Amino acid sequence: MGKSLIHSNELHLINEAEIHAAVGKMVESLGLAAGSTKGFDLYKVVKTYFTDLDNRHKINQLINIEEDPAYYAMQEQIREIAEAN
């Protein structure tokens, strides 16, 4: 049986080593000289997108991707917890 699919609300579950390996394959497939050079690190961009919800939101805004409503629900929960403390 194959590996189960990861959905958008589960991106943070992807193992960092798997992200690095996949980006390495992408770099190779595109014929890039490297995945990271001065001022740009494709490995870090992809890892950040998958593992950091706040930065994923910022990237989505930059490239005009409509945000998942779950992001806003999570932000509201964080605010409520902070206000309760």
Contacts in CASP RR format, 6 or more apart in sequence:
PFRMAT RR
TARGET T0000
AUTHOR 0000-0000-0000
METHOD contacts of the structure
MODEL  1
MGKSLIHSNELHLINEAEIHAAVGKMVESLGLAAGSTKGFDLYKVVKTYF
TDLDNRHKINQLINIEEDPAYYAMQEQIREIAEAN
6 13 0 8 1.000
6 14 0 8 1.000
8 68 0 8 1.000
9 68 0 8 1.000
9 70 0 8 1.000
11 49 0 8 1.000
11 50 0 8 1.000
11 51 0 8 1.000
11 56 0 8 1.000
12 50 0 8 1.000
12 51 0 8 1.000
12 53 0 8 1.000
14 50 0 8 1.000
14 51 0 8 1.000
16 47 0 8 1.000
16 51 0 8 1.000
19 43 0 8 1.000
19 46 0 8 1.000
19 47 0 8 1.000
19 50 0 8 1.000
19 51 0 8 1.000
20 43 0 8 1.000
20 47 0 8 1.000
22 46 0 8 1.000
23 35 0 8 1.000
23 42 0 8 1.000
23 43 0 8 1.000
23 46 0 8 1.000
23 47 0 8 1.000
24 35 0 8 1.000
24 43 0 8 1.000
26 42 0 8 1.000
27 34 0 8 1.000
27 35 0 8 1.000
27 42 0 8 1.000
32 42 0 8 1.000
35 41 0 8 1.000
35 42 0 8 1.000
35 43 0 8 1.000
36 42 0 8 1.000
36 43 0 8 1.000
36 44 0 8 1.000
48 55 0 8 1.000
48 56 0 8 1.000
48 59 0 8 1.000
49 55 0 8 1.000
49 56 0 8 1.000
49 59 0 8 1.000
50 56 0 8 1.000
53 71 0 8 1.000
53 74 0 8 1.000
56 71 0 8 1.000
57 67 0 8 1.000
57 71 0 8 1.000
59 65 0 8 1.000
60 66 0 8 1.000
60 67 0 8 1.000
61 67 0 8 1.000
END
